[in-house]
Amino acid sequence: MADGLGLTGDGSCGALVGASMVIGYLFGRTHEDFKDMYKPMKSYSLVKKLHDEYLEKYGSCRCYDVQQNLMGRTFNLWNEDEFKEAFKFGMMRYSSDVVGNVAKLATKIILNSGYKPESN
């Protein structure tokens, strides 16, 4: 999922997609519930909350747009020279910050929505 799906920059942020998948896993429906179209509504509303807060912070879900907003430019990571330039520019730090922020936000949403982690 890195850099907008397969380093394309053109897809949704992998951190956002991954966090949405976790919310769907925790609050979504089981196979037995597939006929109940309302069963996943909590999951949908929580992912929408995540999405909306992400947009407020980063301006777009598309990786190229997030790169532009954070770094003032984009990188084609399939081009060897641009790949090297991205690392020199600090793209790993920017990307790690986004991933960490999305993980914190998703965790807050999950815990504030009634999820109780199992304790051993």
A tleap script that builds the chain and sets N, CA, C and O, in Angstrom:
source leaprc.protein.ff14SB
mol = sequence {
  NMET ALA ASP GLY LEU GLY LEU THR GLY ASP
  GLY SER CYS GLY ALA LEU VAL GLY ALA SER
  MET VAL ILE GLY TYR LEU PHE GLY ARG THR
  HIE GLU ASP PHE LYS ASP MET TYR LYS PRO
  MET LYS SER TYR SER LEU VAL LYS LYS LEU
  HIE ASP GLU TYR LEU GLU LYS TYR GLY SER
  CYS ARG CYS TYR ASP VAL GLN GLN ASN LEU
  MET GLY ARG THR PHE ASN LEU TRP ASN GLU
  ASP GLU PHE LYS GLU ALA PHE LYS PHE GLY
  MET MET ARG TYR SER SER ASP VAL VAL GLY
  ASN VAL ALA LYS LEU ALA THR LYS ILE ILE
  LEU ASN SER GLY TYR LYS PRO GLU SER CASN
}
set mol.1.N position { 0.816 -1.205 0.000 }
set mol.1.CA position { 0.000 0.000 0.000 }
set mol.1.C position { 0.855 1.264 0.000 }
set mol.1.O position { 0.322 2.371 -0.078 }
set mol.2.N position { 2.151 1.113 0.085 }
set mol.2.CA position { 3.042 2.262 0.237 }
set mol.2.C position { 2.912 3.252 -0.911 }
set mol.2.O position { 2.737 2.874 -2.069 }
set mol.3.N position { 3.001 4.519 -0.560 }
set mol.3.CA position { 2.987 5.642 -1.503 }
set mol.3.C position { 1.844 5.545 -2.503 }
set mol.3.O position { 2.065 5.572 -3.714 }
set mol.4.N position { 0.653 5.434 -2.003 }
set mol.4.CA position { -0.506 5.484 -2.889 }
set mol.4.C position { -0.693 4.235 -3.712 }
set mol.4.O position { -1.045 4.326 -4.888 }
set mol.5.N position { -0.474 3.092 -3.146 }
set mol.5.CA position { -0.676 1.785 -3.775 }
set mol.5.C position { 0.440 1.451 -4.754 }
set mol.5.O position { 0.437 1.902 -5.899 }
set mol.6.N position { 1.371 0.672 -4.296 }
set mol.6.CA position { 2.450 0.187 -5.152 }
set mol.6.C position { 3.412 1.258 -5.615 }
set mol.6.O position { 3.925 1.192 -6.732 }
set mol.7.N position { 3.663 2.245 -4.769 }
set mol.7.CA position { 4.574 3.363 -5.078 }
set mol.7.C position { 4.121 4.184 -6.269 }
set mol.7.O position { 4.950 4.799 -6.939 }
set mol.8.N position { 2.814 4.211 -6.554 }
set mol.8.CA position { 2.319 4.985 -7.690 }
set mol.8.C position { 2.095 6.446 -7.335 }
set mol.8.O position { 2.136 7.309 -8.211 }
set mol.9.N position { 1.859 6.731 -6.063 }
set mol.9.CA position { 1.533 8.096 -5.656 }
set mol.9.C position { 0.129 8.507 -6.045 }
set mol.9.O position { -0.378 9.522 -5.567 }
set mol.10.N position { -0.497 7.736 -6.900 }
set mol.10.CA position { -1.787 8.104 -7.469 }
set mol.10.C position { -2.970 7.568 -6.679 }
set mol.10.O position { -4.107 7.968 -6.930 }
set mol.11.N position { -2.726 6.670 -5.728 }
set mol.11.CA position { -3.825 6.073 -4.974 }
set mol.11.C position { -3.942 6.651 -3.578 }
set mol.11.O position { -3.240 7.593 -3.211 }
set mol.12.N position { -4.833 6.073 -2.823 }
set mol.12.CA position { -5.063 6.510 -1.451 }
set mol.12.C position { -3.872 6.184 -0.561 }
set mol.12.O position { -3.150 5.213 -0.788 }
set mol.13.N position { -3.688 7.000 0.433 }
set mol.13.CA position { -2.627 6.807 1.420 }
set mol.13.C position { -2.751 5.424 2.047 }
set mol.13.O position { -3.823 5.059 2.530 }
set mol.14.N position { -1.675 4.656 2.045 }
set mol.14.CA position { -1.676 3.309 2.606 }
set mol.14.C position { -1.987 3.286 4.088 }
set mol.14.O position { -2.623 2.350 4.573 }
set mol.15.N position { -1.550 4.302 4.814 }
set mol.15.CA position { -1.857 4.366 6.244 }
set mol.15.C position { -3.356 4.513 6.452 }
set mol.15.O position { -3.928 3.881 7.340 }
set mol.16.N position { -3.986 5.338 5.641 }
set mol.16.CA position { -5.430 5.538 5.733 }
set mol.16.C position { -6.183 4.267 5.352 }
set mol.16.O position { -7.143 3.887 6.023 }
set mol.17.N position { -5.752 3.616 4.286 }
set mol.17.CA position { -6.388 2.370 3.862 }
set mol.17.C position { -6.215 1.297 4.937 }
set mol.17.O position { -7.174 0.610 5.288 }
set mol.18.N position { -5.007 1.154 5.455 }
set mol.18.CA position { -4.741 0.151 6.482 }
set mol.18.C position { -5.555 0.389 7.742 }
set mol.18.O position { -6.122 -0.550 8.301 }
set mol.19.N position { -5.619 1.634 8.196 }
set mol.19.CA position { -6.396 1.956 9.393 }
set mol.19.C position { -7.882 1.694 9.157 }
set mol.19.O position { -8.586 1.232 10.055 }
set mol.20.N position { -8.349 1.987 7.962 }
set mol.20.CA position { -9.748 1.711 7.617 }
set mol.20.C position { -10.035 0.213 7.648 }
set mol.20.O position { -11.108 -0.214 8.073 }
set mol.21.N position { -9.074 -0.570 7.197 }
set mol.21.CA position { -9.235 -2.027 7.227 }
set mol.21.C position { -9.334 -2.542 8.659 }
set mol.21.O position { -10.123 -3.445 8.939 }
set mol.22.N position { -8.547 -1.981 9.560 }
set mol.22.CA position { -8.601 -2.391 10.965 }
set mol.22.C position { -9.970 -2.043 11.554 }
set mol.22.O position { -10.576 -2.865 12.241 }
set mol.23.N position { -10.449 -0.850 11.292 }
set mol.23.CA position { -11.774 -0.461 11.784 }
set mol.23.C position { -12.843 -1.394 11.220 }
set mol.23.O position { -13.736 -1.830 11.946 }
set mol.24.N position { -12.751 -1.697 9.932 }
set mol.24.CA position { -13.700 -2.627 9.320 }
set mol.24.C position { -13.643 -4.004 9.958 }
set mol.24.O position { -14.673 -4.651 10.145 }
set mol.25.N position { -12.464 -4.442 10.283 }
set mol.25.CA position { -12.289 -5.747 10.922 }
set mol.25.C position { -12.932 -5.759 12.310 }
set mol.25.O position { -13.614 -6.715 12.680 }
set mol.26.N position { -12.708 -4.696 13.063 }
set mol.26.CA position { -13.200 -4.655 14.438 }
set mol.26.C position { -14.696 -4.361 14.547 }
set mol.26.O position { -15.358 -4.862 15.456 }
set mol.27.N position { -15.230 -3.558 13.633 }
set mol.27.CA position { -16.616 -3.116 13.747 }
set mol.27.C position { -17.502 -3.534 12.574 }
set mol.27.O position { -18.687 -3.202 12.547 }
set mol.28.N position { -16.949 -4.244 11.626 }
set mol.28.CA position { -17.707 -4.630 10.441 }
set mol.28.C position { -18.626 -5.808 10.689 }
set mol.28.O position { -18.941 -6.139 11.832 }
set mol.29.N position { -19.046 -6.424 9.624 }
set mol.29.CA position { -19.975 -7.547 9.743 }
set mol.29.C position { -19.282 -8.864 9.452 }
set mol.29.O position { -18.248 -8.915 8.786 }
set mol.30.N position { -19.874 -9.919 9.963 }
set mol.30.CA position { -19.379 -11.264 9.700 }
set mol.30.C position { -20.078 -11.805 8.462 }
set mol.30.O position { -21.027 -11.204 7.958 }
set mol.31.N position { -19.611 -12.922 7.989 }
set mol.31.CA position { -20.227 -13.549 6.815 }
set mol.31.C position { -21.717 -13.795 7.051 }
set mol.31.O position { -22.529 -13.639 6.140 }
set mol.32.N position { -22.066 -14.177 8.265 }
set mol.32.CA position { -23.460 -14.446 8.597 }
set mol.32.C position { -24.322 -13.188 8.500 }
set mol.32.O position { -25.535 -13.282 8.316 }
set mol.33.N position { -23.706 -12.019 8.621 }
set mol.33.CA position { -24.441 -10.748 8.605 }
set mol.33.C position { -24.538 -10.107 7.221 }
set mol.33.O position { -25.057 -8.996 7.113 }
set mol.34.N position { -24.068 -10.748 6.174 }
set mol.34.CA position { -24.016 -10.105 4.863 }
set mol.34.C position { -25.375 -9.666 4.340 }
set mol.34.O position { -25.442 -8.726 3.548 }
set mol.35.N position { -26.434 -10.298 4.745 }
set mol.35.CA position { -27.762 -9.906 4.263 }
set mol.35.C position { -28.283 -8.653 4.973 }
set mol.35.O position { -29.226 -8.018 4.500 }
set mol.36.N position { -27.679 -8.302 6.094 }
set mol.36.CA position { -28.103 -7.123 6.851 }
set mol.36.C position { -27.275 -5.920 6.399 }
set mol.36.O position { -26.138 -5.743 6.836 }
set mol.37.N position { -27.844 -5.108 5.533 }
set mol.37.CA position { -27.121 -3.969 4.968 }
set mol.37.C position { -26.809 -2.888 6.017 }
set mol.37.O position { -25.957 -2.029 5.789 }
set mol.38.N position { -27.487 -2.932 7.138 }
set mol.38.CA position { -27.267 -1.931 8.180 }
set mol.38.C position { -26.202 -2.347 9.194 }
set mol.38.O position { -25.707 -1.511 9.949 }
set mol.39.N position { -25.856 -3.603 9.215 }
set mol.39.CA position { -24.888 -4.120 10.184 }
set mol.39.C position { -23.540 -3.368 10.138 }
set mol.39.O position { -22.992 -3.057 11.195 }
set mol.40.N position { -22.995 -3.070 8.955 }
set mol.40.CA position { -21.681 -2.397 8.936 }
set mol.40.C position { -21.740 -0.875 9.076 }
set mol.40.O position { -20.715 -0.210 8.924 }
set mol.41.N position { -22.907 -0.313 9.360 }
set mol.41.CA position { -23.019 1.148 9.405 }
set mol.41.C position { -22.092 1.779 10.456 }
set mol.41.O position { -21.562 2.866 10.229 }
set mol.42.N position { -21.891 1.116 11.594 }
set mol.42.CA position { -20.973 1.675 12.591 }
set mol.42.C position { -19.562 1.747 12.013 }
set mol.42.O position { -18.864 2.748 12.168 }
set mol.43.N position { -19.160 0.677 11.350 }
set mol.43.CA position { -17.851 0.653 10.709 }
set mol.43.C position { -17.732 1.776 9.689 }
set mol.43.O position { -16.727 2.486 9.647 }
set mol.44.N position { -18.763 1.930 8.871 }
set mol.44.CA position { -18.737 2.985 7.848 }
set mol.44.C position { -18.626 4.366 8.487 }
set mol.44.O position { -17.870 5.212 8.009 }
set mol.45.N position { -19.374 4.597 9.563 }
set mol.45.CA position { -19.335 5.927 10.177 }
set mol.45.C position { -17.977 6.196 10.831 }
set mol.45.O position { -17.494 7.328 10.823 }
set mol.46.N position { -17.366 5.155 11.393 }
set mol.46.CA position { -16.043 5.340 12.003 }
set mol.46.C position { -14.975 5.598 10.944 }
set mol.46.O position { -14.095 6.436 11.142 }
set mol.47.N position { -15.047 4.882 9.822 }
set mol.47.CA position { -14.093 5.118 8.733 }
set mol.47.C position { -14.310 6.507 8.138 }
set mol.47.O position { -13.346 7.177 7.766 }
set mol.48.N position { -15.561 6.945 8.045 }
set mol.48.CA position { -15.832 8.301 7.558 }
set mol.48.C position { -15.213 9.331 8.505 }
set mol.48.O position { -14.637 10.322 8.057 }
set mol.49.N position { -15.334 9.095 9.803 }
set mol.49.CA position { -14.712 10.003 10.783 }
set mol.49.C position { -13.193 10.049 10.567 }
set mol.49.O position { -12.598 11.127 10.542 }
set mol.50.N position { -12.582 8.893 10.413 }
set mol.50.CA position { -11.147 8.824 10.133 }
set mol.50.C position { -10.820 9.587 8.856 }
set mol.50.O position { -9.900 10.405 8.833 }
set mol.51.N position { -11.563 9.323 7.811 }
set mol.51.CA position { -11.373 9.985 6.515 }
set mol.51.C position { -11.475 11.502 6.654 }
set mol.51.O position { -10.610 12.236 6.176 }
set mol.52.N position { -12.540 11.964 7.315 }
set mol.52.CA position { -12.768 13.399 7.431 }
set mol.52.C position { -11.651 14.086 8.230 }
set mol.52.O position { -11.212 15.181 7.877 }
set mol.53.N position { -11.201 13.441 9.296 }
set mol.53.CA position { -10.113 14.025 10.091 }
set mol.53.C position { -8.801 13.994 9.314 }
set mol.53.O position { -7.990 14.914 9.426 }
set mol.54.N position { -8.590 12.946 8.532 }
set mol.54.CA position { -7.405 12.852 7.680 }
set mol.54.C position { -7.420 14.005 6.660 }
set mol.54.O position { -6.418 14.695 6.474 }
set mol.55.N position { -8.569 14.199 6.008 }
set mol.55.CA position { -8.675 15.279 5.020 }
set mol.55.C position { -8.419 16.645 5.648 }
set mol.55.O position { -7.769 17.503 5.050 }
set mol.56.N position { -8.934 16.836 6.852 }
set mol.56.CA position { -8.728 18.113 7.530 }
set mol.56.C position { -7.235 18.367 7.761 }
set mol.56.O position { -6.763 19.496 7.636 }
set mol.57.N position { -6.507 17.314 8.096 }
set mol.57.CA position { -5.072 17.466 8.395 }
set mol.57.C position { -4.208 17.522 7.134 }
set mol.57.O position { -3.271 18.318 7.063 }
set mol.58.N position { -4.516 16.677 6.131 }
set mol.58.CA position { -3.622 16.530 4.977 }
set mol.58.C position { -4.183 17.066 3.661 }
set mol.58.O position { -3.444 17.169 2.682 }
set mol.59.N position { -5.456 17.405 3.615 }
set mol.59.CA position { -6.022 18.037 2.435 }
set mol.59.C position { -6.475 17.111 1.331 }
set mol.59.O position { -7.246 17.530 0.468 }
set mol.60.N position { -6.030 15.871 1.324 }
set mol.60.CA position { -6.367 14.916 0.275 }
set mol.60.C position { -5.982 13.521 0.750 }
set mol.60.O position { -5.132 13.368 1.628 }
set mol.61.N position { -6.605 12.518 0.173 }
set mol.61.CA position { -6.236 11.121 0.466 }
set mol.61.C position { -5.204 10.602 -0.527 }
set mol.61.O position { -4.579 9.569 -0.286 }
set mol.62.N position { -5.023 11.295 -1.620 }
set mol.62.CA position { -4.119 10.872 -2.692 }
set mol.62.C position { -2.676 11.209 -2.309 }
set mol.62.O position { -2.376 12.344 -1.939 }
set mol.63.N position { -1.799 10.228 -2.400 }
set mol.63.CA position { -0.417 10.407 -1.934 }
set mol.63.C position { 0.318 11.560 -2.621 }
set mol.63.O position { 1.030 12.311 -1.956 }
set mol.64.N position { 0.164 11.710 -3.910 }
set mol.64.CA position { 0.844 12.824 -4.584 }
set mol.64.C position { 0.409 14.159 -3.983 }
set mol.64.O position { 1.233 15.053 -3.791 }
set mol.65.N position { -0.886 14.293 -3.685 }
set mol.65.CA position { -1.379 15.544 -3.103 }
set mol.65.C position { -0.810 15.750 -1.698 }
set mol.65.O position { -0.450 16.868 -1.329 }
set mol.66.N position { -0.730 14.678 -0.922 }
set mol.66.CA position { -0.180 14.773 0.433 }
set mol.66.C position { 1.309 15.142 0.354 }
set mol.66.O position { 1.783 15.977 1.124 }
set mol.67.N position { 2.035 14.526 -0.566 }
set mol.67.CA position { 3.448 14.885 -0.761 }
set mol.67.C position { 3.572 16.371 -1.083 }
set mol.67.O position { 4.396 17.075 -0.498 }
set mol.68.N position { 2.756 16.839 -2.009 }
set mol.68.CA position { 2.793 18.241 -2.414 }
set mol.68.C position { 2.492 19.152 -1.218 }
set mol.68.O position { 3.163 20.164 -1.015 }
set mol.69.N position { 1.491 18.789 -0.443 }
set mol.69.CA position { 1.111 19.609 0.708 }
set mol.69.C position { 2.180 19.619 1.796 }
set mol.69.O position { 2.406 20.652 2.425 }
set mol.70.N position { 2.838 18.491 2.026 }
set mol.70.CA position { 3.822 18.402 3.103 }
set mol.70.C position { 5.220 18.834 2.679 }
set mol.70.O position { 5.938 19.473 3.448 }
set mol.71.N position { 5.606 18.482 1.446 }
set mol.71.CA position { 6.992 18.690 1.026 }
set mol.71.C position { 7.148 19.721 -0.081 }
set mol.71.O position { 8.263 20.103 -0.436 }
set mol.72.N position { 6.031 20.163 -0.618 }
set mol.72.CA position { 6.102 21.156 -1.683 }
set mol.72.C position { 6.403 20.587 -3.051 }
set mol.72.O position { 6.611 21.336 -4.005 }
set mol.73.N position { 6.428 19.267 -3.158 }
set mol.73.CA position { 6.671 18.612 -4.445 }
set mol.73.C position { 6.278 17.151 -4.347 }
set mol.73.O position { 5.987 16.652 -3.260 }
set mol.74.N position { 6.268 16.464 -5.482 }
set mol.74.CA position { 5.978 15.035 -5.522 }
set mol.74.C position { 7.197 14.285 -6.043 }
set mol.74.O position { 8.127 14.876 -6.590 }
set mol.75.N position { 7.169 12.971 -5.858 }
set mol.75.CA position { 8.266 12.120 -6.313 }
set mol.75.C position { 7.700 10.918 -7.047 }
set mol.75.O position { 6.731 10.308 -6.594 }
set mol.76.N position { 8.298 10.578 -8.171 }
set mol.76.CA position { 7.979 9.343 -8.878 }
set mol.76.C position { 8.955 8.288 -8.351 }
set mol.76.O position { 10.116 8.247 -8.758 }
set mol.77.N position { 8.479 7.451 -7.457 }
set mol.77.CA position { 9.371 6.494 -6.811 }
set mol.77.C position { 9.758 5.327 -7.697 }
set mol.77.O position { 10.564 4.492 -7.287 }
set mol.78.N position { 9.206 5.244 -8.905 }
set mol.78.CA position { 9.638 4.232 -9.869 }
set mol.78.C position { 10.797 4.740 -10.732 }
set mol.78.O position { 11.369 3.987 -11.521 }
set mol.79.N position { 11.134 6.012 -10.577 }
set mol.79.CA position { 12.294 6.585 -11.247 }
set mol.79.C position { 13.448 6.558 -10.243 }
set mol.79.O position { 13.347 7.139 -9.162 }
set mol.80.N position { 14.532 5.891 -10.599 }
set mol.80.CA position { 15.641 5.686 -9.663 }
set mol.80.C position { 16.192 6.994 -9.107 }
set mol.80.O position { 16.458 7.094 -7.910 }
set mol.81.N position { 16.366 8.000 -9.967 }
set mol.81.CA position { 16.898 9.282 -9.499 }
set mol.81.C position { 15.933 9.977 -8.536 }
set mol.81.O position { 16.358 10.533 -7.524 }
set mol.82.N position { 14.638 9.948 -8.849 }
set mol.82.CA position { 13.660 10.570 -7.960 }
set mol.82.C position { 13.519 9.793 -6.655 }
set mol.82.O position { 13.281 10.378 -5.598 }
set mol.83.N position { 13.665 8.479 -6.737 }
set mol.83.CA position { 13.627 7.659 -5.530 }
set mol.83.C position { 14.744 8.092 -4.578 }
set mol.83.O position { 14.509 8.293 -3.387 }
set mol.84.N position { 15.954 8.235 -5.110 }
set mol.84.CA position { 17.086 8.684 -4.292 }
set mol.84.C position { 16.857 10.098 -3.767 }
set mol.84.O position { 17.164 10.402 -2.614 }
set mol.85.N position { 16.316 10.954 -4.627 }
set mol.85.CA position { 16.033 12.335 -4.233 }
set mol.85.C position { 14.995 12.386 -3.105 }
set mol.85.O position { 15.103 13.207 -2.194 }
set mol.86.N position { 14.006 11.519 -3.171 }
set mol.86.CA position { 12.974 11.469 -2.126 }
set mol.86.C position { 13.594 11.152 -0.768 }
set mol.86.O position { 13.224 11.755 0.239 }
set mol.87.N position { 14.523 10.221 -0.739 }
set mol.87.CA position { 15.177 9.875 0.518 }
set mol.87.C position { 16.032 11.030 1.028 }
set mol.87.O position { 16.036 11.322 2.224 }
set mol.88.N position { 16.755 11.687 0.121 }
set mol.88.CA position { 17.557 12.848 0.523 }
set mol.88.C position { 16.666 13.967 1.058 }
set mol.88.O position { 17.043 14.687 1.983 }
set mol.89.N position { 15.499 14.101 0.475 }
set mol.89.CA position { 14.563 15.166 0.831 }
set mol.89.C position { 13.894 14.908 2.178 }
set mol.89.O position { 13.305 15.817 2.763 }
set mol.90.N position { 13.981 13.675 2.672 }
set mol.90.CA position { 13.380 13.339 3.959 }
set mol.90.C position { 12.002 12.725 3.866 }
set mol.90.O position { 11.222 12.778 4.817 }
set mol.91.N position { 11.702 12.140 2.710 }
set mol.91.CA position { 10.371 11.568 2.513 }
set mol.91.C position { 10.039 10.501 3.556 }
set mol.91.O position { 8.883 10.378 3.962 }
set mol.92.N position { 11.021 9.739 3.990 }
set mol.92.CA position { 10.765 8.699 4.979 }
set mol.92.C position { 10.266 9.314 6.290 }
set mol.92.O position { 9.377 8.759 6.935 }
set mol.93.N position { 10.823 10.429 6.674 }
set mol.93.CA position { 10.385 11.101 7.900 }
set mol.93.C position { 8.952 11.604 7.737 }
set mol.93.O position { 8.118 11.416 8.622 }
set mol.94.N position { 8.672 12.243 6.601 }
set mol.94.CA position { 7.314 12.726 6.350 }
set mol.94.C position { 6.323 11.567 6.339 }
set mol.94.O position { 5.269 11.641 6.971 }
set mol.95.N position { 6.658 10.503 5.628 }
set mol.95.CA position { 5.769 9.352 5.532 }
set mol.95.C position { 5.568 8.695 6.890 }
set mol.95.O position { 4.449 8.322 7.241 }
set mol.96.N position { 6.640 8.552 7.648 }
set mol.96.CA position { 6.536 7.958 8.981 }
set mol.96.C position { 5.653 8.802 9.888 }
set mol.96.O position { 4.887 8.261 10.684 }
set mol.97.N position { 5.750 10.106 9.777 }
set mol.97.CA position { 4.890 10.991 10.569 }
set mol.97.C position { 3.419 10.785 10.213 }
set mol.97.O position { 2.563 10.720 11.095 }
set mol.98.N position { 3.133 10.682 8.914 }
set mol.98.CA position { 1.755 10.457 8.476 }
set mol.98.C position { 1.251 9.124 9.019 }
set mol.98.O position { 0.151 9.058 9.567 }
set mol.99.N position { 2.038 8.067 8.873 }
set mol.99.CA position { 1.642 6.738 9.352 }
set mol.99.C position { 1.389 6.772 10.858 }
set mol.99.O position { 0.380 6.246 11.327 }
set mol.100.N position { 2.283 7.378 11.608 }
set mol.100.CA position { 2.105 7.469 13.057 }
set mol.100.C position { 0.869 8.265 13.445 }
set mol.100.O position { 0.127 7.868 14.343 }
set mol.101.N position { 0.648 9.386 12.770 }
set mol.101.CA position { -0.528 10.206 13.054 }
set mol.101.C position { -1.825 9.467 12.748 }
set mol.101.O position { -2.785 9.552 13.513 }
set mol.102.N position { -1.854 8.747 11.637 }
set mol.102.CA position { -3.054 7.999 11.270 }
set mol.102.C position { -3.284 6.849 12.253 }
set mol.102.O position { -4.424 6.575 12.628 }
set mol.103.N position { -2.221 6.183 12.667 }
set mol.103.CA position { -2.362 5.099 13.650 }
set mol.103.C position { -2.911 5.631 14.969 }
set mol.103.O position { -3.784 5.007 15.573 }
set mol.104.N position { -2.405 6.783 15.420 }
set mol.104.CA position { -2.915 7.383 16.667 }
set mol.104.C position { -4.382 7.774 16.526 }
set mol.104.O position { -5.192 7.526 17.419 }
set mol.105.N position { -4.708 8.382 15.402 }
set mol.105.CA position { -6.085 8.802 15.167 }
set mol.105.C position { -7.031 7.604 15.119 }
set mol.105.O position { -8.101 7.627 15.729 }
set mol.106.N position { -6.639 6.569 14.402 }
set mol.106.CA position { -7.476 5.366 14.309 }
set mol.106.C position { -7.637 4.713 15.676 }
set mol.106.O position { -8.731 4.272 16.028 }
set mol.107.N position { -6.562 4.649 16.443 }
set mol.107.CA position { -6.638 4.066 17.788 }
set mol.107.C position { -7.602 4.856 18.666 }
set mol.107.O position { -8.405 4.272 19.393 }
set mol.108.N position { -7.525 6.162 18.600 }
set mol.108.CA position { -8.431 7.015 19.373 }
set mol.108.C position { -9.884 6.760 18.957 }
set mol.108.O position { -10.759 6.614 19.810 }
set mol.109.N position { -10.132 6.706 17.668 }
set mol.109.CA position { -11.491 6.456 17.173 }
set mol.109.C position { -11.983 5.088 17.639 }
set mol.109.O position { -13.119 4.959 18.097 }
set mol.110.N position { -11.145 4.085 17.526 }
set mol.110.CA position { -11.518 2.718 17.913 }
set mol.110.C position { -11.845 2.645 19.402 }
set mol.110.O position { -12.880 2.102 19.788 }
set mol.111.N position { -10.966 3.190 20.230 }
set mol.111.CA position { -11.173 3.108 21.678 }
set mol.111.C position { -12.348 3.970 22.142 }
set mol.111.O position { -13.063 3.591 23.070 }
set mol.112.N position { -12.550 5.116 21.513 }
set mol.112.CA position { -13.673 5.988 21.874 }
set mol.112.C position { -15.013 5.461 21.355 }
set mol.112.O position { -16.067 6.009 21.679 }
set mol.113.N position { -14.970 4.414 20.561 }
set mol.113.CA position { -16.190 3.856 19.980 }
set mol.113.C position { -16.632 2.576 20.664 }
set mol.113.O position { -17.497 1.860 20.159 }
set mol.114.N position { -16.044 2.292 21.803 }
set mol.114.CA position { -16.503 1.169 22.590 }
set mol.114.C position { -15.710 -0.109 22.464 }
set mol.114.O position { -16.044 -1.100 23.113 }
set mol.115.N position { -14.669 -0.122 21.650 }
set mol.115.CA position { -13.875 -1.344 21.530 }
set mol.115.C position { -13.076 -1.557 22.804 }
set mol.115.O position { -12.410 -0.646 23.297 }
set mol.116.N position { -13.151 -2.751 23.321 }
set mol.116.CA position { -12.383 -3.130 24.515 }
set mol.116.C position { -11.411 -4.228 24.141 }
set mol.116.O position { -11.835 -5.341 23.828 }
set mol.117.N position { -10.109 -3.946 24.163 }
set mol.117.CA position { -9.124 -4.981 23.850 }
set mol.117.C position { -9.235 -6.132 24.844 }
set mol.117.O position { -9.494 -5.930 26.031 }
set mol.118.N position { -9.034 -7.327 24.335 }
set mol.118.CA position { -9.053 -8.509 25.218 }
set mol.118.C position { -7.830 -8.466 26.109 }
set mol.118.O position { -6.737 -8.107 25.671 }
set mol.119.N position { -8.025 -8.837 27.369 }
set mol.119.CA position { -6.882 -8.930 28.268 }
set mol.119.C position { -6.656 -10.399 28.595 }
set mol.119.O position { -7.603 -11.164 28.777 }
set mol.120.N position { -5.399 -10.774 28.665 }
set mol.120.CA position { -5.062 -12.173 28.938 }
set mol.120.C position { -4.815 -12.410 30.396 }
set mol.120.O position { -4.520 -13.535 30.798 }
savepdb mol mol.pdb
quit
